[in-house]
Amino acid sequence: MKIAVIDDELGVRDMLRDVLEMDGHQVFDAEDGDIGLDLIKAKRPDLIICDISMPKMSGDELFERLQHSDPELGMIPFIFLSGNATKDEQIKRLNGGASNCFRKPVDLMLLAAHVNSMLSGVSRTSSFFNAKFDAIFRALSDSADRHFNVYVSLCDSQVYVDAIIDAIKNFSYQASSQQENSNKYIAANSADSHDQSGVSEKCLVDYVDFCLAEFEKRDLLVNRTNGEDISWMIIFLAAKSQLAEEKLYISDLYVSLAAARSTVNSRITNLIDDGVLEKISDSSDKRRQVIILSRSFLPKFQEYISDSIELIRRTV
């Protein structure tokens, strides 16, 4: 992992470099806070070790700059080194967000162990978030050709964010286009049948609601529904959804109909085979399926309702 060592003493920097590189880390160093700040922005290290008393910019000033100027850089674990910090000053820095504050001369083995412990936690956190980024990205774009299967520092995670934003934009565009086409198809079917039957849309909606209410009353009276009733309920529920320009998911029918799932599936299959229904994939979630009245059945359905309404008018 990448570590930035910032100290105005060359001997300290060399000593830290030697012990950290022995553990396989990549070390970058700077002799003061100004150069250190530029180094951190350029290298985006996974951890920072910084002396407190330095020319131009102290360790405390550098820490404050990172905390308040750049949220991503402010996340990097920050270890202070000090030649004369008191216990109270060490506690103050820890309470202020520092990862630790070691007094010089530093126990190099203890410091190296603490660094490795900190980086192990950073790696676990980064892997966790990157796995979540992967899942989001795959969900948004099945055809994505980006694969994030190596460790990425939290400070380098912008590559994930950019990819997810691009995928969301692309996904949203495709979904809106598919939804627009689906709405046009449903609206066209409804419009065609409306023109052929001459029945107003309000009459159509009222009749569909009336029939669905009658099915519910019948179910309460007899406490069971035969296969023919289930078929007609599916037809009327599909018609009501189309009139409202909504989607009727097959999974929703399992909840709304008082029948076993196998019975509902069987009736849907028969109605599709008879050319009454069509089953299409949802444009926004291809794992779910929507049912609509078929183009050929719509005029017949409209004519049936028109005749029924006319019969009621003549007998009232």
C-alpha positions, 0 to 999 in steps of 0.5 A: 500500500502507499504511505506518505512520510512527511518529516523535516529530518532526512534521517527519520524519513529514511529510517521509516522508509526502510522499515515500511518498505520491508513490509512491502509498502510503497513510501513517498516522502516530503520534508515539510507540510507544503510539499507534503500537501502536494505529494498527498494530492498527487499520490493519494496515499492509503496512510500518512505519517507526519511530524508535528513541528516542521517549517512552512506548514506544521503537521497540525496545519496539514491535518486541518487542511486535509480535513476541511478542504478535501473530503476524500483526502480527509478520510486517509488515516493520519499518524502524528510524530512528535518529539515533545508532545505531552500526553494531553496533546496526544489525547487531544489529537486522537480526539480530533480525528488522528489515528495515533500520535507517537512520541520520538524516538519511535519504537519502529516495530510498534509503529510498523505493527500499528501501520499494518493494523490500520492498513488492514482495516482500510483494505477491509473497508475499501474491499467492502465498499468496492464490492457494493460498487461492483454489485450496483454497477452490475445491476445497472448494466449487465453489458458493462465491460468494466471489471473492478477485481483488484484492490482500489484505495478509497481515495481512488474510488472515483473510478467506481463513482464515475462508472456508476454515474455513467451507467445510471444515465444510460440505464435511465435513458434506456428505461425512459425510452422503453417505458415511452414505447410501452405506454404508446403501445398500450395507449394505441391499443386502447385508442383503437378499441375505443374508436371501434366500440364507441364506448366512452372511457368512463363507461369502460372503467365503470363497467370494469370496476363493477365486474371486479366488485361483483367477482369479490361479492361472489367470492365472499358469498361462496368462499371459492372461485372456479377456474372460469371466474379466475380467467375473467378476473385476470382479463378485467384486472389486465383491462383496468391496468391498461386503462390506467396506463399502469402495469399488471405484474404476474407476481401481483396476481398471486397476491390479488387472486384467491387461488393457488399460484399454479392455478393462476399460471395455468389460467394465464397460459391458457388465455395467452394460448387463446390469444386473449393476453400477451406477456411482455418483459418489464422495460425497467426490470427484465426479471418481471413480466407484465400481462396486457390484453392482446391487440386482437382481443381488445376490439372483442372486449370493447364490443362485449362491454358495449353490448352489455352496457346497451342491454342494461340501458334497455332494461332499466 
